[in-house]
Amino acid sequence: MKLDDDIHNYYEHLVLDRIEALGLPGKKSADYIADLCCLALNKVPPRYIRYEVDMAFFLPQLERIQMEQEVEAAIEQGIKILDERELRGEL
């Protein structure tokens, strides 16, 4: 059995949007971005959806803000971890 290709974690979208907003793809390597995505996504709860439009229509504004704040905190933590590893020469 295979899950539908449309099923995905909505937080992936929020994490990628935040990384883009910070301008990290132009500043950091693809490996750094991939590691950051993994670190951030492991800090937030999964929220599986089929269609983005469903989240846009049915998600209350307050909940959306809370999700964005969770992502911001998770990305900040991930950046701190990865930047410390870079300073120690581990990346």
C-alpha positions in Angstrom: 0.0 0.0 0.0 1.2 3.5 -0.8 0.0 6.8 0.6 -1.3 9.3 -1.9 1.3 11.6 -3.3 -0.8 14.6 -2.3 -0.4 13.8 1.4 2.2 15.9 3.1 3.1 17.6 6.3 1.8 21.3 6.3 4.8 22.3 8.5 7.1 21.5 5.6 5.5 24.4 3.7 5.9 26.8 6.7 9.5 25.7 7.3 10.5 26.3 3.6 8.7 29.7 3.6 10.6 30.8 6.7 13.9 29.7 5.3 13.2 31.6 2.1 12.2 34.7 4.0 15.5 34.6 5.9 17.4 34.5 2.6 19.3 31.4 3.7 19.3 29.6 0.3 21.6 32.3 -1.1 23.8 32.2 2.0 24.1 28.6 3.0 24.8 25.3 1.2 22.1 22.8 0.2 23.3 20.4 2.9 23.0 23.1 5.5 19.4 23.9 4.4 18.5 20.2 4.3 19.9 19.7 7.9 18.0 22.8 9.0 14.8 21.5 7.6 15.2 18.2 9.4 16.1 19.9 12.7 13.1 22.3 12.5 10.6 19.7 11.4 11.6 17.4 14.3 10.8 20.2 16.7 7.2 20.8 15.5 4.2 18.5 15.5 3.2 16.9 12.2 0.1 18.3 10.5 -0.8 16.1 7.5 -3.0 17.5 4.7 -3.9 16.7 1.2 -4.6 20.1 -0.3 -3.1 23.5 0.7 -6.4 25.2 0.0 -8.0 23.3 2.8 -5.5 24.7 5.3 -6.0 28.2 3.9 -9.7 28.0 4.2 -10.3 26.0 7.4 -7.3 27.0 9.6 -8.2 29.7 12.1 -5.9 32.8 12.0 -4.8 32.4 15.6 -3.7 28.8 15.0 -1.8 29.8 11.8 0.0 32.5 13.8 0.9 29.9 16.5 2.2 27.5 13.9 4.3 30.2 12.3 5.8 31.1 15.7 6.6 27.4 16.4 8.4 27.3 13.1 10.3 30.5 13.8 11.5 29.1 17.1 12.4 25.7 15.6 14.4 27.3 12.8 16.2 29.6 15.3 17.2 26.6 17.3 18.3 24.7 14.2 20.4 27.7 13.0 22.1 27.9 16.4 23.0 24.2 16.4 24.3 24.2 12.8 26.3 27.5 13.2 27.9 26.1 16.4 28.8 22.9 14.4 30.3 25.1 11.6 32.4 27.0 14.1 33.8 23.8 15.5 34.5 22.5 12.0 32.0 19.7 12.2 30.2 20.6 9.0 
